[in-house]
Amino acid sequence: MNQKIPFDVSSLPEYTGVYLFKNRIGRVIYVGKALNLKKRIISYFKDKAVDIKKRRLIENIADLEMIEAKNEFEALILEASLIKLYLPKFNISLKDNKQYLYMKITSEEYPRLLLSRKRSDLDGELFGPFPSRQTVKTIIKYLRRVFPFCSQNPKIKKACFYSHLDLCFPCPAQIKKMPDEIKLKMRRIYLKNITNLRRILSGKIESVVKNLTHKMQQKSAQKLFEDAALIRDKIRQLKSISGEKFTPSQYLAEPQLISNLRKEEQRLLESELGTVFKSTIKAETIECYDISNLSGKNAAGSLVTFYRGLPDKKRYRHFRIKTVKSPDDFAMLKEILSRRLKHPEWRLPDLLVVDGGEQQLRIFNGLLTDLKINVPVIALAKKEERIYYARDEKTAVLDLARDSPALQLIQRLRDEAHRFAGRYHRLLRIKYLFKI
């Protein structure tokens, strides 16, 4: 079916988040999650093979609300919280009369994390509801890497399958066979994992990270560096799940939370650069450049553009290096910037960023000077994460704190340029190997 879309498609964002479909009286009738909100929402109206229940949903959509999430994990948790809050009609009807999935932490001697479809299940603590088994499996996959747990029937005496993958440690089946002194210690470790899982599923990731950080510092002070390193790895894994942590209640209290954070990143970057350049700097549109090659072969360059802190993929460009045959990244960067600047129809950005250091900065500034183009340039060096800029015809350095939102914006841009260049380089290698 090709149903008329009741809102402006061009204004739909492409970020990760949660969407709420509403009917004519403003009631929430469906809640969903998407990595790309625009693509997901449009798919409802372009899908030709929809069943009766989905068609009924589409016919009742009159309005839309979206909440941007920091990442997929937080979007999953937020989606479950909104379904629990609104009990949308079509989330229920589209489940084919099945009850929603919950995660259950049992109240056994060694609590397990299980799935349950019974909201009235009193044998443990329930978290959810979650809209699909796939959603739950994704969350469990993330969590199990950080805080291993068991889901095996306690009557089974052999160590569970996940224990061999270090995804259940210590395994209750093994703990029960240990001497009493060791058993007590291992049980504490296992129960601590369960406590942390309970906090995370309650939306308290920040408190878990805070407690782990405190323990890591204690272990370091006691010179138990291996123990401290293990805790550090858990903290990194948690941060990779959720980055900066926001609870569902924070998203509900401030639906524009992530958008406001991006605005603050841009404002701080403009302020920091304005101070060192001694002039007003805009950072609404930023271009970043990177090179990817293997000993000079199949060399590729990338140009990625961020607009107001978000990728503007319509303005992404990749370049196959044409004039440089040796492994000379500096010459390659000069080539891709030269080729880019030959396109007056491509609007100039407010700021140029190049992946590299002092030498890369000089190449960009030299080329812009020769062409009499006035756009500020900075370079970001990977190892030290230092920002290089030109001042009075000399190179200067701006060191920002690692947790600076301004630096994080530039890092995100640099990492995206690196990803995009690497992707095209791999494609060129495949074409070369298979003579495509």
Protein Blocks (a to p, Z undefined) as FASTA:
>chain_A
ZZddfbdfklpccbdcddddddfkopafbdcddfblmlmmmmmmmmmbdcfklmmmmmmp
cbdcddddfblmlmmmmmmmmmmmnopaklmmmnnopacddddddfbfbdcddddfbfkl
mgbcdedddfbfklmmmmmmmmmmmmgcdfbdfkbmbdcfklmnopaccdfklmmmpcfk
lmmmmmmmmmmmmmmmmmmmnopmmmmmmmmmmmmmmmmmnopaklmmmmmmmmmmmmmm
nmpaddfklmmmmmmlmmmmmmmmmmmmmmmmmmmnopacdfkbccddddddeehiapac
dddddeehiacfklgccdddfkbmbdcfklmmmmmmmmmmmmmklccdfbdcdeddfklm
mmmmmmmmmnopacddddddfklopacddeehiacdddddfklmklmmmmmmmmmmmmmm
mmmmmmmmmmmmnoZZ
